[in-house]
Amino acid sequence: MAKTIDKWQFGDFQTPADLARKVVEVLKRNHNLKPDVIIEPTCGKGAFVLASYEGFENAKIYGFEINPKYIENANSSLNEIAATNRATVSEADFFNTDWNETLSELEGYILIIGNPPWVTSSELGLLNSKNLPEKSNFQNRKGIDAITGSGNFDISEWMLLKHVEWLSKREGAIAFLCKYAVARKVMRQVRQSAEHRFFGHIYPIDAKAHFDASVEACLFVLTTDTGNADCEVYESIDSTKPSHIIGERDGFIVSNVNHYEKWKHLRGQDPHYIWRSGIKHDCSKVMELEPTDDGYKNGFGEVVELEKDYVYPLLKSSDVGNGRTASFRKAVIITQKTVGEDTSKIQVNAPNTWDYLIKHREYLDKRRSSIYKNKPDFSIFGVGPYSFKQWKVAISGLYKKLKFKLVGPLEGKTVAFDDTVNFLSFDTEEEARFIFHLVTSPPSLEFLDSMIFWDEKRPITTQILRRLSFKELANELGVLDQYLFWIKTESLSTEGQLELGIAEKKTNYVG
């Protein structure tokens, strides 16, 4: 369903009355909340105001809303249930209201409840909307984003962190509907504060059923009771006990604390087996080809004859994710053996390929990424000696499952992957099968799963995969001697040493 301009601009997903009542029920049942004051800063048509009025008999309720029509609707609903002055809805622009003054007049335990806008700052920028906060480096970004405040973020994330500030020296709770990813980001920001005093709770909700929105969403509850900044996760909004806990361990956020603690002895950088991402070229219509009886067909529908020297079988993320690795639908032109290599030799070695690239250089020259600036013509990235080894263990970074595949050469040539595939490479099938056995073992899968957030756009990253030590894993499985056999066959390369150093610097990576 297409979003209207107002829905896009205000992130306007009105909360169904039955869901609002269920949220109040959860707060009473699971958290025993008995607030003196309830605030809904962006109350819309007032579903949470009404649910709070019905569910919390002694609380004073204040709703605020920017849309006059919604205010009229909310007050009309309150009048229909013969509400007293215990509940009121007033006009207020969240970003221009002096909330400190408003809060200073309130006493007792405060519950901040609601459903903030499900919209990002970039989306609002596209509309030239003024319904957004002033730019600031609230996410502690680095570089140009820190200077300009230009990083994209969810408006609800900014608002939730404001609510955290409101309760920094008061007793209370926050209960909001938001994207699952926003809840995690807020927990990370809370944990980074030296004065954090919140405990989190996440209840997944069906956003498609309630809001017709295709996004992982949740009821996110923050309470000021313990201050360890871990976060309990429940199976659903109907659950009474958490299924697992999210928390920060060893410098990064893990998705399942118990499983991570169980297998954290498997953590460590492995200089002999380094996970890589596939080829990055940013020009699929030119660089990716479909094999035909007459040659290769590119993304423009042109059929061309190219030398095989620079053309390799290509498996994309969908191929690996769905287990289609015994054959290939696409091929890719790999113009370099290493990053930055001179490409002019293609003219001599493969004149047809060179002519093809020259013919389409306007598309390659238009690639926006700065990584291609001041590089040889037709440069690519994600390429090195590892790209051309015959055997690989690969996994799609996009698919929501830990499904590794053993991939060998196809039609006599080594297989290449796109840049959303992560892989290890090997000279022999025997070594590849040994590592495949290790990485697909239950301890490995449970350890990796404990660090992955499956709602992410690319949940499986090389950063996460590199946290697994194959040496420690081999020791756990009782095959350390076989591991030592394979690594002693070749010394650690300078490249491996360099990447190990880079990886070690990432141990403080969060999120």
Protein Blocks (a to p, Z undefined) as FASTA:
>chain_A
ZZdfklmmnopacddfklmmmmmmmmmmmnopacfbdcdfbgonommmmmmmmmmmmbcc
ddddfblklmmmmmmmmmmnopafkbccddddfklccfklmmmmpgcjdddedjdddddf
klmmmnopabbcddddflopghjllmnopaccdfklmmmmmmmmmmmmcccdddddddfk
lmmmmmmmmmmpmkbcbdcddddddfklmnopacddddddddfklonopacddfblkbcb
dfbdcddeehiacfblklmmmmmmmgccdfkbccdddddehpaklmpccddfklpadfko
pacdddfklgccdddfklmmnopakbcfbdcddfbfbehiafklmmmmmmmlmmmmmmmm
mmmmmpmblklgopaehiaehiafklmpfbdcdddfkbgcdcddddddeehiacdddfkb
ccdddfbfklmmmmmmmmmpmklmmmmmmmpcfkbmblbafklmmmpcfklmmmmnopmm
mmmmmmmmpccdfklmmmmmmmmmmmmpgZZ
